[in-house]
Amino acid sequence: MKRLWILPALFIAIMAGGVGIANATGVWVASGREVVVAGQALGVDDLKGWMTLQQAADGLGVPVADLAAIASPANPGLVSGATAFKDLEKLVPGFELSTFKEQVRAFLAARGTGPAASASPTAAPAQTAPAASETPKGTGTPTGSGTPAASDTQTIRGSTTLRQVAATYGLDVARLAQECGLPADVDPDTTLKDLTATVPGFEVGTVRDAVERLR
């Protein structure tokens, strides 16, 4: 009778040991959402909040020290390859993954390994305001009023609420929430940064894309 449970127990022990060895050696890394294979190429838009700097560096083919300098230019030593992007918001004041992606995109372009861009790798992408004679598209408030022009969705930040975004661009907040794939009962006064932490797959870029589609 003892042999009946010895084989299943042995199988479970072997599988558990295999997972530990694979994670330790970097053959593959299991996350709570998907599997990132060591050596797998990643694009800038593939970066997610649960990923570590080391995973991003491996996938993008750049040294982790370069990503640390972009994420925390004032003190790169504050973060390490084991630091997850979702934790950087607590370590680095003002850090946002959406802005970081654009900075990395510009960095790769400067190295000749990504799409051309004019932004500096350690500064937020330059924003071009519409000429004084142009009328911004959509129903957003004109630039002269002190609020972002409708064509400039880069002003949407993690500290912004869904209601503020809707008001800025003249959109119905319920329609905006639906376009973002958020539940109907979502609190429109919750900051986008808090939504990224509670809604799987939601990012600040999701709201920017939704605004562009609705304008």
N, C-alpha and C positions, 0 to 999 in steps of 0.2 A: 504493500500500500504506500510505503514511503516513496517509492520510485515515481508514483503518480504525480507528486508535487515537486519533486527534485528537478525534473526537466524544465517545467515552466519557470521555476525560480531561477535556474541557471540561465535561461534565455533572457529574462528580464535584467539580470545582473550584467550580461554581456552587452545588451543594448544600451544600458545606462552608462557603462564604461566607455562605449564607443562614442556616445554623445559628448562625454567629458573630454575625451582625447581629441575629438574633432574640433571642439571649441578651443581647447588649449593650443593646438597646433595651427589654428587658423585655416584649416581645410575648408570649413564652412562655419557660419555663425548663425544660430537660430535666434530669431527675435520673436516677440509675441505676435507679430503680424505676418511675417514672411521670412524667407531664407535668403541671406546675402552670401553668395559663394565667393570665396577668396579668389581674386584675379578677375572677377566679373567687372566689365566696363560699365560705368555709370555716366549718365548725362547730368548736367546741373539741375535739371528739373526733377531728377530721380531722388534728390536728397530729401530725406524726411526727418522729422523731429526726433524720432527714436534712434536714428543712426548716430554712431560715434564719429569723431573726427578721423580716426584711423580707418574706419570703413569707407568714409567719403574720400580720403586721400588715396586709398588703394583703388577704389573704383574710378576715380578721376585721373589717376596716374600722376599725382603730384606729391611732394613731400608733405607730411603732416605739419611740419613747422611752418610752411607757407600758409596753410589753412588757419593755423593758430594765430599767425600774424594778421590775417584778414579778420578773423573773428574777434580778436582782442588786440588791436594795434597798440594800445597804450601799455599793455602788459601781456605779451604772448605767453610768458611762462605761467600765467594764471590758469591756462587750460592745457590738457594733454590729449593724446590720442584716444584715451579711454573716456573722454568727456562726450556726453551725448548733446546734440543740438538743443534738446528741450531743457537741459540743465544750464546751458549758456545764458539763458535769459535771467537766471538767478545770479550768475557769476559776473556777467559783463553788462553794466548798465546800458540800456537802449538797444541791446542786441535783438534783432529780428531775423528769422530764417529767410524770409522773402527778400530782405535787403542783402543779406549775406550771399544769396544765390546770384544776384545781379553783380555783386562785387567779384565773385568767383568767375562769373561769365566774362567779365572785363579782364580779369587776371589771365584767364586762359587765352583770350583773344590777343593780349599783349605778348604772350609766349608763342603765338602762332598755332595754338592747339585748340582754338575754339572760334566761334563767330566773332567778326570784327565788332569792337565796341570802343567808345571813347572814354569811358569812365575809368577812374583810378581804382586799383584793387583794394585800397584802404579807405576809400571814401564812397559815399552813396552816389549812385548814378546821377549825372547831371540832368536837370529837368529843363525842358524848353517851354517857355511860356508863349502863348499865341501872340502874334503881332497886335498892336493897338487897333489896327483897322479891321482885324478879323473878329467875327462873332463866334464864340465857342459853340461846338455842336452840342445838342442835347438841351436839357432844361436846367443845367447847373447854374450856380451863381457866378457872374462875371468875376474875373481876377481882381478887378479894382475894388471889390467889396471886402477884400481881406480873406476870402475863402477860396479854396482851390477851384480852378477852372474845370469844367466838365470833362475836358480831354486829358486831364492830368490825374489819373487814378493812382499814381505813385504816392500821393499824399495820404492815401488810406494806410493807416498804421495799426499795429496790434493794440495800441491804447485807445483806438477809436471804437465806438459802439455801432451796432447795426443801425440804430435809429439816427445817429449822427451822419452816417454815410448816406442813408436814404434822404435825409433833409438836405444835405449838401448837393446832391445830384438830382433833386426833385423827383424822387422815386417813392413808390408806395412801399413801406417797410415790410408788409406781409408778402408782397410780390418779390421783393428783393430776397427775403429769407427763403422763399420757395425756389428761386433761381439758384441760390447757393446750396440747395439740397438740405436745408435745415428743417427740423420738425416744425409743425405749425404752432406748437406751444412754446417755441424758443423765446427767451426773454430778450427783447430788442435792445435793452439797456446793458446787456452783458458785453464786455470788451471782446474784441476779436481774438486777443491773446488768450483769454479764458476759454473761448469757444474752441480754439485749436487744442487745448488741453483736455477737453471733455467730449468733443465730437470727432470720432475717427475719420481720418482723411481730410478734415477741414483745415484750410490754411488761409492766411490773409490774402494770398493770391487768388483764392476762390472767389472772394468778394470783388476784387478788382476785375476779374474776368466777367463776373455776373453784371457788374455795372456797365462794362463795355457792351455786353449783349443787349442790355435793356435800354441803353441810350439811343 
